[in-house]
Amino acid sequence: MTEEAILQGCLRNDASAQRELYNRYSPKMLAVCYRFAHSREDAEDMLQEGFIKVFLQIKSFENRGAFEGWIRKIIIHTCINILKKNKKFSENVDIVHAAGAYIREESIPSIIQAKQVVECIRLLPIGYRTVLNLYAIEGYSHREIGKMLDIEESTSRSQYTRAKSMLEDILVQKRILHKPKHEFDWLTAVSQR
């Protein structure tokens, strides 16, 4: 079934088209939810709620840009709304900034690194993790993040800086990284996933 056929079927509330849309996009969107959620169960709940919104709002898709990008935006906003509802953004942790972290072994395949880095990102406090995901992975500006999370732009910037440093510390503690050999780019490792 083509994307256009799926879209047209969903506009008619066709159950088989809705099932096809869910089956096609849910694995990628679950990965998005997983980066924001505390547990796999929370991520699955976010995914379900997000797809309900996708089906309810499908008439608003205007064929401008990618359909997958439109779905992703709804899923991200659903995750943010769930986190805001649970008032998880006030978590703030004092950290010691890492002086610089480096890859432990160059022979580790990047897919393994990506999974390890994602798991380490999930160890960050929810506020840090959310800002890091929105800025570094999803590409939102600090101004946009501030509006989404009802925080100041400067708070987004400082949470991002602290999140990066804390992530580097975690990667060093987990022996995924060590100091000083070759610089490790955690964002590249995650985006290769």
C-alpha positions in Angstrom: 0.0 0.0 0.0 1.4 3.4 -1.0 1.7 6.3 1.5 -1.0 8.1 -0.5 -3.3 5.1 -0.4 -2.8 4.8 3.4 -3.5 8.5 3.8 -6.7 8.4 1.7 -7.8 5.3 3.6 -7.2 6.9 6.9 -9.2 10.0 5.8 -12.1 7.6 5.2 -11.6 6.0 8.6 -10.7 2.7 6.9 -9.4 0.3 9.6 -7.0 -1.6 7.3 -5.4 1.7 6.2 -5.1 2.8 9.9 -3.6 -0.5 10.8 -1.1 -0.2 7.8 -0.2 3.3 8.9 0.4 2.2 12.5 2.4 -0.9 11.4 4.6 1.2 9.1 5.4 4.1 11.4 5.0 2.8 15.0 8.5 1.2 15.2 10.3 4.5 14.5 7.8 6.5 16.6 8.3 4.1 19.5 12.0 4.8 19.4 11.2 8.5 19.6 8.8 7.9 22.6 11.4 5.7 24.2 13.9 8.5 24.4 11.4 10.7 26.3 9.8 8.0 28.5 10.9 6.6 31.8 10.2 3.0 30.9 9.2 0.9 27.9 5.6 0.8 29.2 5.5 4.6 29.4 6.9 4.8 25.8 4.2 2.4 24.6 1.5 4.6 26.3 2.9 7.7 24.7 2.9 5.9 21.3 -0.7 4.8 21.7 -1.9 8.3 22.7 0.2 9.8 19.9 -1.4 7.6 17.2 -4.9 8.4 18.5 -4.0 12.0 17.9 -2.6 11.2 14.5 -5.8 9.5 13.5 -8.0 12.4 14.9 -5.9 15.1 13.2 -5.1 13.4 9.9 -7.5 15.7 8.1 -5.1 18.6 9.0 -2.2 17.1 7.1 -1.7 19.4 4.1 0.9 17.4 2.1 3.5 20.0 2.9 6.6 18.1 3.9 7.0 14.5 4.7 4.0 12.6 6.2 6.4 10.8 8.5 7.7 14.1 9.7 4.1 15.3 10.4 3.5 12.1 12.4 6.8 12.5 14.3 5.8 16.1 15.3 2.5 14.9 16.8 4.3 12.1 18.6 6.9 14.4 20.1 4.2 16.9 21.2 2.2 14.1 22.7 5.3 13.0 24.7 5.9 16.6 25.9 2.3 17.0 26.9 2.4 13.8 28.9 5.6 14.9 30.6 4.2 18.3 31.3 1.0 16.9 32.7 3.1 14.8 35.1 5.2 18.0 36.0 8.5 16.2 35.3 10.5 19.2 34.1 11.4 20.7 37.5 14.0 17.9 38.1 17.3 19.6 38.3 20.6 18.0 39.3 23.9 19.6 40.2 26.6 18.0 38.2 30.4 18.0 37.7 31.1 18.9 34.2 33.1 16.4 32.3 36.4 17.7 31.0 36.0 15.8 27.7 35.1 12.3 27.0 36.5 10.0 24.4 35.7 6.6 22.8 37.0 3.6 24.6 37.4 1.3 21.7 37.3 2.2 18.1 36.4 -1.3 17.1 32.9 -1.1 18.7 30.3 -1.2 15.9 28.4 2.1 15.8 25.0 0.4 16.2 26.2 -1.0 19.6 27.4 2.4 20.5 24.1 4.0 19.5 22.2 1.6 21.7 24.5 2.2 24.6 24.3 6.0 24.2 20.5 5.9 24.0 20.4 3.8 27.2 22.7 6.3 28.8 20.6 9.2 27.7 17.6 7.5 29.4 19.6 7.8 32.7 19.5 11.6 32.6 16.9 13.4 34.7 13.7 13.9 32.6 14.2 17.6 32.1 17.8 17.2 30.8 16.8 14.2 28.7 13.9 16.1 27.1 15.9 19.2 26.2 18.8 17.1 24.9 16.4 15.1 22.7 14.5 18.1 21.4 17.6 20.2 20.6 20.3 17.7 19.6 18.3 15.0 18.0 15.0 16.5 16.9 16.5 19.8 15.9 14.3 22.3 17.7 15.7 25.6 18.7 16.1 26.6 22.4 13.3 29.2 21.8 11.0 26.5 20.4 11.9 24.2 23.3 11.2 27.0 25.8 7.7 27.5 24.3 7.0 23.8 24.2 8.1 23.1 27.8 6.9 26.5 29.3 10.5 27.3 30.3 12.8 30.2 29.6 15.0 29.9 26.5 18.0 30.4 28.8 16.8 27.4 30.9 16.7 25.3 27.8 20.3 26.3 27.0 21.6 25.6 30.5 19.7 22.3 30.7 21.2 21.2 27.4 24.7 22.1 28.5 24.2 20.2 31.7 22.7 17.3 29.9 25.7 17.0 27.6 28.1 17.1 30.5 26.1 14.6 32.5 25.8 12.3 29.5 29.6 12.4 29.1 30.1 11.5 32.7 27.7 8.6 32.4 29.4 7.4 29.3 32.8 7.5 31.1 31.3 5.7 34.2 29.9 3.0 32.0 33.3 2.6 30.3 31.8 3.4 26.9 34.1 6.4 26.9 37.4 7.2 28.5 39.7 10.2 28.6 41.9 11.2 26.4 42.2 9.3 23.1 39.9 10.1 20.3 36.9 12.5 20.6 33.6 10.7 20.8 30.6 12.2 19.1 27.5 10.8 20.9 25.1 12.6 18.7 26.5 10.9 15.6 26.3 7.6 17.3 22.6 8.1 18.2 21.7 9.4 14.8 23.2 6.4 13.0 20.7 4.2 14.8 
